[in-house]
Every structure is written in structure tokens, then in C-alpha cells.
Amino acid sequence: MRKALRGAVRNGSGLKRLGGTWGEALAEFLGTFVLILLGDGSVAMAVAALPGSGRTAGANIFFQGSGDWMLIAWGWAFAVAFGVYIAGGVSGAHLNPAVTLAFAVRRKFAWKKVIPYIVAQVVGAFAAAAVVYAVYWQAIDAFNEAAKTTRDAAGGLATYSIFATFPAPYYNGDNFGPLVDQIVGTALLLMLIAGVIDMRNGGVKANLGPLIIGFSVGAIGISFGANAGYAINPARDFGPRLFAWMAGWGDTALPGTIDGSFSWYFWVPIVGPLVGGLVGILLYDLFVGDILHARFRLHELEGEAGPATEEAEPKTSGGTTDTQTASDPPSPSDEE
């Protein structure tokens, strides 16, 4: 009876399905939705809401020194942390196609789940952008009116930045510099994620991993964010970018063009993070993960040869023996 009940629950349909790729994709959707809702919401606060609320110097004055940038950096940091907390127990909370691809290549994540995860992430990001717009469209229009511009004009870039990224003017329209920026930023992100979840490398206890990963994103924003908006996540950029295009920002959103500033930029925050994620996780494994893996295997062999010593015992986490390695840890969502 118990076995039949367990099978009925597991093999149910719709939102009641607890296992399998469908349930994990739903978790990815919701986790990414929370991530973008809080992240884009923090940008909307800095760009449009605070200037128009009477709480700053003028109705079209934004990015007032470092304060607004720190609001955005910390906003995205907490957005990532809470998104991971939301989805982590079901899907592993990738929330980022770059993470999903890197885990498929180096962490035994099932390839059959890659497309469903990425689709869920992009759709979740799109839906969150729509909600942010529904909350802030009056502030957006008020800002554009005060700046005497429209969404589809070059001056609409400020409010467009609520949703997606663009390169800094000092790149002079060259996409190579922003591409390198995205590769470096995402490589750093994946190295930090790999280090946080690797229980042989110190390990983050007490379920603080999502918070540390969020702080990692904040650190990347503070260090590299001005170059190209630190998308470091194809879903985070493309989902809201698609919504912005539909909501009237035109070529600025897709294909990502403002005459004299940049052109066909939309592919940069897609390709750069996908490449950077692979670079980051490979570097972690080469310099740290494979060494930890080899040490643990050596300790296992020494344990078989004689009495276990303190040095030969793997680290423990939460009272249980840790058997996760940096080169082949099980993904939380590898099993159907």
C-alpha cells in the first residue's frame, strides 16, 4: 500500500508531480522568477522609482555616485541568495544556463535536463520582468517624460537598463571587450560556486551556501559591473531583454543596437557567460578540485590497507560522512 501511494504521488501530473524533470523545471522557473523580480526591482528603484519619488535631487537624476550602484549590487546579491534558497531543494537551483551547461560538462548533470532547465530559466526571467514592469511602469514613464525622451529613443537606454544590460561607452561599440568581461565574470562566478558546494574544500555549513553565492554575485558586480552590467547569466539578460523589446524599447533591446553606441549586442551576454562558465569550472577542477579528488581517493586506499587514521578520514558535514568530490559530485537533481 505504501509503495503504491508513493508511486501515485511520484507519478502524478501537473503541479502535484514531486519528482522528475517537470518538477525540477518548475523549481527553476520559480527560483529564477524570484531572482529577476528582486534583481530587476532593485535596478528599477535606483533608476526610476527613487528619482521620481521625491526622495532624490531630481526626477531624472539617477546613479548618484556609488550609493545607487551599491543598491543594485546588494539587490542582486540578495536576489541570487533568495532564488537559490527557493529552488535549491528540488532542482539544485541553477537559475542560470551557464551553471546548467557547466554542471552537465563537469558535474554529471543529466544532459536530457539541460534544455528543460534553460527554458524554465528564460521563461521565469521573462515573467519576472513583466511583473517588475507592471509595478514600475508609471515610474518608468515619469522618468522618460522628465528626461524628454521615449522608450525607443537613445535616451530610453536609462529605463531599458532596468531589464537588461548594455556595454559602457568606453568600448566605443566594440563587442569584444564586453565579451571578455562576461567570460571573466562568469568564470569567476562558477569558480566561486564550485568552491562553495565542494564539501572537501572546507564546505559551507548551516545552509549558508546560497547566501555566500549571493555575496559572490555582489562582489562581481562591485568589481566588474560597470563594464557591461554583469549579466553573467544568459537567462537573466535574454528573458527581460525579450520583454523589454515587446514593451516598446525596440532596437535597444533586440538586436541590442543604438546607432553610434553599440550594435547587435544581444548575443554577448549569452555567449560570454556560457563560455565563461565552462572556463571557470574547468579552472577550479584543474587547480583545486582534481587535487582534492586525488587526495580523497588516496585516503580511501590507505584506509583499506590498515586502520583508519585521522588524516585518512574524509571531512564530515552535518554529522554524516562527506563523499562529494569536486570532479564528480552528485547533482541534487540527477535522479528521477
N, C-alpha and C positions, 0 to 999 in steps of 0.2 A: 504494500500500500504506500509506504513511504517513498519507495523507488518510483512508483507510478506518479505520485504527486510531484516529486522533484522533476520528473521528465515533463509533466504537463506545464509546470512553471517555466522550465528552461526552454521548452519548445513552443511557447505561446506566441502570439502575434502582437504586432503593434508595440505600444509603449510598455506592455507587460513583459516583453521578452527580456530576460535578465542576462542572457549570455549571448555570445556570438558577435559577429562584426556589426550587426544592426544596432545592438545596444551600445557598443563602443563608439560607433559613429554618432549616435545621439549625444553621448557624453562629450565628444569632441566638438559637436555643434554648440552645446550649451557652454562649455568651457571657453571656446573662442568667442562666443557671444558676450560673455561677461568680460573677457579680456578687452575686446574692442569697445564695448559700452563704456567701461571705466577709462580706457586709454584715450579714445576719441573725445569722450566727455571732458577730460582734463584739458585737452587742446582747445575745445570749444570754450571752456571757461577762460583760458588765457587770451584767446584771440578775439572772441566776440562778446561773451557774456559779461566779463568784468569791465571792459571799456564802455559798454552800453548800459551798465547798471548804475552808473554814477559813482562807482567806488574807485575809479581811477581818474587820471587827469583829463581825459577827453574821450569822446565817443568813438574815435577811430585811432586811438593810440594803444598799441599792443606791444608785447615783448619789451616791457620796460626794464631793461637791464637784465641781470641774472635772475631776478625773482620769478618772472613768468616762466623762464626756461626750467628752473628748478621745480616749479609747479608741475610742468609737463613731465620732467624726468621722474619725479617721485610718483606722479599719477600713473605713468606706465609701469613703474616698478611694482606698485601695489596691484595694478590691473593684472599683471602676469601672475603674481603670487596667488591672488584670489581665484583666477581662472584655473590654475593648477590644482588648488585645493578643491574646487568644484568637481573636476573631472578625473582627478588622479586615481581614485579607487576603482574606476570602471575601465578607462581606456589608457591609463598611463599619462594622460594629459599632455600630448604632444603639442597641440594648439598651433602648430607651425609646420608647413610642408617640409621645411629644411630639416627639422628634427625627425619627422617621419622617414624621409629618404635616408638620412644618416643612420638611423636605427635599423632600417632594412638592410643597409650595406654592412654595418659593423655590429649590430646588436641582435641579430637573429629575429628581427621583427618580420612577421609574415608578409611576403610580397603581395599576396592577394588582398591585404588590407590597406595597402598604400593608397590606391585610388579612392576607396570609400572614405578614408580618413581625410585626404586632401579636399575632396568635395565637401565634406561636412565642415571643415575649417573655413573654406571660402564662403560657403553659404551662411555660416554663423557670423562671419565678419560682415558680410553684406547686410544681414538682418540687423545687426547691432548698429551699423552706420545709419540705417533707416530710422531706428529709434532715436539715435542722437539727433538726427535732423528734425524729427517730429518734436523733440523737446526744445531745440535751439533755433528753429527757422526764423522766428521773429528777431532774435538777436543777430542772426546772420544778415538778414535783410536790413536791419537798422545800421549795422556796421558798414555794409556796402553803400547804403544811402548817404551816410555821413562822409564816406570816402569818395563819394560821387563816382561810383563805378558799378559794374554789373558782374554777375557771376561768370559770364563767358568772356569778359574782357581781361586784359592783363592784370588790372587792379583787383580782379576777383581771386587772384592767387592766394591772398591772405586767408580768406574764408575757405577756399579749397583745401588749404593745409590742415584744416580740422580733420579731414578724411584720409588724405593720402600724402605721399612725400614728393619732393622735388629737389633738384640739386642746387647748391649755393651758387650765386652769381660768379664767384671767382673761378669756377670751372669753365666759364666762357662757352657754354654749350657743348663741351666735350663730355661724352658719357663714360669715357674710360676711367677718369678719376673717381666718379661716384661708384662705378662698378667695383673698383679696387676697395673703396670704402666699405661697400656692402659685403664683399668677400672677407675682409679683415674683421669687421664687426660680428658677422655671423660665425666665423671660425672661432672667435673668442667666446661667443655665446655657447657653442657646442662643447668647447673645451671645459668651460665652467660647469655646464650641465653634467658632462661626463664625470668630472671630479666630484660633484655633489652627490651623485647617485651611486658612485663606486664605493661600496662599504669597506673595501680593503684599503682605501686611501683615506683613512680617518673616519669617513662616513658622517653624515649629518643625522643626529638622533632627534627624538622627541617630535617627529613630524615637522621639523623646521626646514626641510628641503625646499618646498615651494617658496617660502619666504626668502631663502638665500638665492634661489634662482631669480626671483623678482628683483632683489637687490643687484644681482649681476646685470640685469637689463638696465636698471637705473644707472649703474656705473658706466655701461657702454654709452648710454645717452649723454651722460656728463662728459665723457671722454671724446666721443666721435659724432655726437648728434647733429652738430651744426653743418656738417659736410653735405648730408643728403637726407636728414630726418630720421636716421637709424631705423629703417623699416625692419631689417634683419629677419623678415618673416613675409614670404610671398602672399599668404592669405591676409595678413594684417594690411597689406598695401592694396592688393588687387580687388578684394571684396568691396571695401569702401570706395576705391577708385571707380569701380563699375557703377556703384550707386551715385557717386558724385557726377559722373557723366550723364546718367539718367536724370539727375536732379537739376541739370542746367549749366554745369561747369564746362561742358563742351570739350574742345580740343585740349584744354589744360589737363583734363583728366585722362582722356583717351583720344589720340595715342600718347598724350603727355607732351604737348607742344605749345610753347609760347614763342612767337616769332621774335628772333633776336636774343632769346634767353636760353631755351633748350628745345630739343625736338625728339620725338619718338622715345621718350624716356620710360614708358610703362614697363618695358622688359627688364630694365636694370634691377629694380627691387624684386624681380622674380628669379632671374638667372644668378645674380650675385649671391643671394642667400643660399640657394641650392648648392652652388659650388663651394661657398664658404663653409657650410655645414659639414660637407664631406672632408674638406681640408682640416677643419677643427677636430673632428672626432678621430681622424687618422693620425694627426699630430699627437693627440692625447694618448692614443694607444701606443704609438711608436716610442714616445719619451717616458711614459708613466705606466699605462695600462698593461702592456705586454710584460714589463718588468714585474709588476705585482702578480700577474698571472703566473709567470715562471717561478717566482718565489713560493707561491702557494702550492704549486704542483710539487716543488722540491720538498716542502714541508710535509706534504702528504706522503711522499715516498719515504722520507725519514721516519715518519710515524709508523709506516708499515714495517720498517726494518727493526724497530725497537720501541721501548716505552716512549710515549708522547712527552715532549718537553714543553716548557712554557713558550719557547720561541717557535716551536713547530705548530702550535695551535693557531688556527685562524681567528681573526677578530670576531667578536660577538656583537650582536645588535639586538637590543630588546629582549635579552635573555635567551636567544636562540643562536646557534652557530651560523655564521655568515658564510655562504658558499657562492656568493656572486663575485664574478671577476669582471675586470674592465673590458676584456676582449670578448667575453661570451656570457653576459648577464642575461637572465630571462626577462623578457619584457612583461609588464603587468598584464598585457593583453595578447600574449602569444597563444593562449589556449582558448579553444572554442568552448 
